[in-house]
Amino acid sequence: MNLSVPSLPLMLGCPVWGCADWGGQVYPLKTPRSQWLHWYSRTFNTVEGNSTFYALPSVETTRRWASETANGFRFMLKFPRVISHDSELEGCQGETNTFVRCLEPLAESDRLGPTFLQLGPNFGPDRFERLRQYLGGLPRGFQWAVEVRHLDWFDSGPNERSLNGLLGDLGIDKVLFDSRPLFATPPDDEIEMRSQVRKPRTPIRQTTTGNHPVLRLVGRNRIELVNRFFDQWAPIVAKWIRDGRCPYVFTHAPDDRYAPALARQFCSRLQQEFPDTSWQIPLPPSSPKQLSLLGDF
């Protein structure tokens, strides 16, 4: 049986597709690790691929990823750190070509969403020309997105206008990052404490520069602490959808086990913006009989 991803007016997912605590939320209970991606793509229609920041998969691996996922599913993979942080976009054409070859099986299988370049906190507007040359040299036919972290990019002035203009001219999406929920109150546990140490606190923006705005929202392990931020973002995301854009939204939690619940809560809030649209994210089968009725891809 060839199934499709959940039908939603946006792309919604988590920062990973594998978590042992997602049994009953994303996978049927006791699902083997080898089937996690298979089941994840029946629950969400996109995923962040942060693992590519640390190590590249083989072409055979990305081809397998494509075969294991449902029709309509999209990967949003991160550029390797050797390009974005170590080389800082200089002298890395060989590494870029290798990365693009890894993406090609996903693109050919219609499983590739925006591929995002996360620049490090030291990459500031003084390197604008380097950024312009690098982005201009990326191959056409792919969707690209950029996330900046150096605070001078957020000057509400010439630096920010130059960045937005560059991305807009190239049709590259801007990645919007919101970690306010994480820092809104003191941490509840050690996992949140470590997350507060690691995650940046960049200024909030709503600017779109392409047709696939990307929002990465870092929440909390207690979902109720994120609701007021969902209230702020839901009308913005709804406007993107009404304007004909296809947003990508990723719900992060300090403990990955809570990321699917955050995504479902955000869908509940979006339901208020689109009362005539179904925003239901399916749960996995809870019994062997239900499982047998679904068949396979």
PyMOL commands that set and color helices and strands:
alter all, ss='L'
color gray80, all
select helices_A, chain A and resi 20-22+33-43+50-53+59-68+81-86+93-108+125-136+151-154+158-170+180-183+190-198+223-225+227-242+256-273+288-294
alter helices_A, ss='H'
color red, helices_A
select strands_A, chain A and resi 11-14+46-49+74-77+115-118+144-147+173-178+214-218+248-252
alter strands_A, ss='S'
color yellow, strands_A
deselect
rebuild
show_as cartoon
